[in-house]
């Protein structure tokens, strides 16, 4: 048995990193009107947000369609030609994309190798770390069963929370169903906050007057896991917001000086949902701690 690991760029993994880790990385498609781009291939994060701001004046709404099964089929054929017998395909949360379900229904059409879909129940860093864990274990020679056992353990610890300028992109894509308080309209009261539930579904989680207020709430939640027995990996996510990112890093490090806070962009495929100006905090058990130690 020879196992491959496949994902798409909504994991936040770059093509350079994918090559180093022997990950098959597919670019997520992004549509601006009738023109299709490919995330990180011919559309950088900075270019995406620049185009999005320009598109607002032309009332062009960007979208992120699913990867086509034709693309998956071609990638699987290539892996089979290289001797792979199985491929673990780690996709974005079913809460924001139907990709994993579509793939699960399609796998019987792939005869070149065995396709094993995995719902990360997240996106960006928490998804990417599941990919990194799987890739590391596969390189060690782990079985499919062992990889899925560790992925299950890691997935159970993931948390992602975001603050956005507007709910309009999410309402347009239909990926969140805000809960209205009786007699009020929480959608436009300050900056909306969003969290991923353990099921992978995004939900409206209130609002904050400023993004710093949202960060304070997110750090309160993070504190619970930082006090636990497992090492935690934490990432500050931003939709092309360098100044706010610096502020968040300073605040987070001041509150938790012993913790490490990585920084990563909110790429185009998720930026479609949360819009320009979004900020986020994502954390989970450090995936390195779940890689079995080589006893040799």
N, C-alpha and C positions, 0 to 999 in steps of 0.2 A: 504493500500500500504506500502510495506517495501522495501526500496531502498538500494542497495549495490553499492560500487564503486570499480572498477577493473582497474588495469593498469599493465604494465610490468616494469622490472628493468631499461629500458632505461630512465625512469623518474628520475633516481638517488636516488630513495627511497629504503632504506634498509628493510630487512625483519623484523627487530626489530621495526623500525618506523611504518611499515605497520600494525603490530600487535597492536601497541599502538593506532593507528588512525582507526582501523577497516577497513583497506583497503585490498582487495584481490589482492595480488601481485604475478605475474607470472614471472619466470626467463626467460629472453631472451636467445635464443639458440645462441651459438657461435661455428663455425666449424673451426677446424685446420685439413686440409686434410680430412680423413675419420672419425676423432674423434669429437664427439659432447660434448661440455661443456654447463653449465648453469650459466649465469651471476649471481655473488654474492652467488650462491649456492655451486658450486664446482669449481668456477673460480673467484678469487678475482681480483681487478684491477691490483695490483702489479704483480700477477702471469701471468695475460694476457700479460702485456708489456714485462715481462721476456720471455715468450714463443714466443712472436712476434719477439723479437730480435734474438732468436735462430732460428726461422723459416726462417729468411731472408737468412741464410747460406744454408738452405735446399730448398730454393725457394718454401716454402709452404705459400700460401696466406690465411689468416684468412677471414672468411665471417660471416655475421650475417643474417641467414635466418629468415623469418617471423615466429611468433608463429603459430603453426598449429591450424586449426579449431577444431581438435580433442581435443586439450588441452583446448580451450575455452569452448567447449561443456561439458567437464568433470567438469570444474570450475563452469559453470552455473548450472549443475545438483546438485552439492554440495550446492550451494547457495539456490537453490529451496528447497532442503531437510531441510534447516535451516529456511525456511519460507519467504525468499525473493521473491518478485513479479516482481521487476525491477532491472536492473543493468546498471549503466553508465560505459562504457568502454572507458577510455581515452588513446589514442594511440599516438605514435610519428608522427611528421609531415608527411603528404602525400608527401612532397618534398623530403623525404629520405626513406620512407617506404610505401609500398602499403597496409599495414596491415588494416588500417581503411576502405579502399574501399573493401578489401577482406571480412572483417567482415560484412560490410553493405550488401554485396551480399549474405552472408551466414545466416543472422539472421532469415530468415524464416524457417531454419532448426532447430532452437532452440525453442522448445515448452514449456520448463519447466518454463520459465519466459520471460519478455520483455527485449530485449537487445537494448541498446541505445548507438551507437558508437559516439565518439567525437574526432575530429581532433584537437590536441593541437597546431598545426602549429609550433612546436618547439620540443626540446628534452632536456634531463637533467633537470636543475633547473626550467626553464620556463614551462616545461611540468609537473614536479613534483609539482609545486605550484598550478597548476590547479587541480591536484588530491587532494592536501591538502585542497583547498577551497571547492571542492565538498564534501569531506569527512566531513568537519566541518559543512557544511550546512545540510547534511543528518542527522548528529547526532542531529541537532537542530530540525529536523522534517520538513525541507523545502520540497516543491514540486519539481517535475522534472522540471517544467516550471521555477521556481525561480532559481534553480541551474543552468540551462542553460543560463538564463539571466545574472547571475553574471560571469559565465565562459566566456561568450561572451565579457563582459566588460573587464575582465582580459586579455583575449587573444589579445584584440586590443592594449594592451600596451607592449607586449613582444618584446624584442630585444635580439639577440644573434650574437656575432661576434667572429671569430676565426682566429688565425694565425698558419700556419702549416709549417713544414719543406719541404714538397713536395706535389704536386698535384696528384702524382701517385695513392695513394689509392682511391681518389675521382674519378679520371678518370677511374680507374679499376671498381669501383662499379657503375659508371654511374650516380652519384647523383649530379653532378654539370656540367654545360656547360660553360666553360670559354669563355669570349668574347675577342677575339684577336684584339689588336690594329693593324692597317695597318702597315705592314713592320716591325713588332716587334714580339717578343715571350715572353709575360709576364709570362708564366708559370714558367720559371726558373730564372727570374730576382728578386733575393732576396727571402724573405719569403712571399708566397702567403697569402692574407687575404680573408676571406670568411664571408658573412653575410647571415642571413635568411631574405628573403623578407616578407612583411606582409602576402603574400599568403602561406608562409611556404616553399617556394622553396629556396634552397641555391644558391648563385651566387658568382662568383669571383669578388672581390672588390679592386683589385690592389695588390701591394706588398710593403713590408717594408724591409729595409736593415737588421734591427734587430727586435726582438720581442718587445723591448721597444718602438720602433717607432710605431709599430702597436697598442700598448697599448695607446700611446698618441692620436692616431686617435680615438680609441674606447672611451676614456675618453671625448674627444670633443663631441662625440655623446651623451654620458651619461649626460653631463652637461645640455643639453636642458631639459631633463626630471627631473633632480634634481632641476631645477628652477621652475618646475610646481607646481600645487596645490595639487597633490596627493603624499603620501609617496612612496618612491621607495625602492625596495629590490634588491640588487646587489650581484652577485656572481662571483668570479674569478675561472675559471675552468682550470684544468691541467691534462695532460696525463702523470702522474708519473714524474712530474718535480718539486721537492720540492724547489730547490734553486731558480729557476725562479719564482716560486709562491711567495716566500718570497719577492723577488725584486718587483714584481707587487703589492703586498699588500702595501709595503712601499711607492711606488710611488703614488698609488691611494689614500692612506690615507693622504699623504703629500699634494696632490692637493685638496682633498675634506675631510678636517678633521672632518666635521660634519656628514659625511656619514658613514654607516656601510658596510664593505665588507666581505661577507662570502667567504669561500673556499670550493670547492667540486671537486671530481675527474671526469675526463672524462672516464667513464666506458668502458668496452670492446665493448658493442654493438654500441657505437658511435666511439670508438677508431678505429674500423675497417675502418671507413670512413676517419678519419683525421690523423691517424698514430701516431707513437711515436714522442714526442716533441711538440705536439700541445698545445696551450694555448688559453683561451677564456674569454670573459666577457659577462655575461648575466644579464639582468635586466628587471623589469616590475613594475607595481604598486604593492605595498606590498599587498599580498592577504589577510592579516589580516584585512585591511581596507574595504574589500568587504564582510566580514562576517557580516550579519545583527546582530545588537546588541540585546541581549535578554532583552526584556522590562519587564520581570517578576521580 
